[in-house]
């Protein structure tokens, strides 16, 4: 079992600071191997929102590949016939602008700011790479897939796909509060 030791300052007035003064504040309840296995189980692919989109598209007759390693960013859903790549993003992890789910953790704020910035930059690089290869990209935000808006979101996704590979709209997003196909001029700006 892992033991996390944190340095504490002296509580007695006038006492000198002792760098060797440590206290055990938190003991992990599982061993290191079990914790590693548990952390490895946190999904990056095949998430619930992604599975909802895939099931709905399959039910509507679309056939696709998933997580194609040959494409930048390994898109969640790839429709080669339509030259369309779909990324299903979690609002929290990918920083959906204006969404209530894109909250900022209050503890360790600088770590999270760097983490989120790296995610956003990685997303932008993937979109640019796909566009350079001639793919159309649709980003589906998790918030658009709740029970109230799910059917409408899938209708919009289907409409985007059926626009065809030669349509002028090369990039779009489906998400709340905007909840529509919005052509983006520059992915990095918003």
KAVEN-V226398 format. One line per field, one symbol per residue. ss: DSSP state (H for helix, E for strand, L for the rest). psi: psi as a letter, one per 20 degrees, with the letter a starting at -180 (. if undefined). burial: # if it has 24 or more other ideal C-beta (glycine too) atoms within 12 Angstrom, else .. Layout:
ss=???
psi=???
burial=???
This chain:
ss=LLEEEEELLLLLLLLLLLLLLEEEEEELLLLHHHHHHHHHLLLLLLLHHHHHHHHHHHHLLLLLELLLLLLLLLLLEEEHHHLEEEEEELHHHHLLLLLLLLLLLLLLHHHHHHHHHHHHHHHHHHHHHHHHLLLEEEEEEHHHHLLLLHHHHHHHHHHHHHLLLLLLLLEEEELLLLLLLLLLLLHHHL
psi=pqpppppqqqippiqqpoijoqqohpppirrhgggggghhipqhrkrghghggggggghjjqprrqloiiqpjmqgppnhhilppppopphghjmopjphimrpqhqlhhghggggghgggggggggggghhjjqqpppoqhhikrhhjgggghgggggggihrijqhohprqorpihmropppgohhi.
burial=..............................................#.##.###.##....#.#.###..#########..##########.#####.#.##.............#..##.###.##..##...###########...##..##.###.##.#.....########.##.#..#..#...
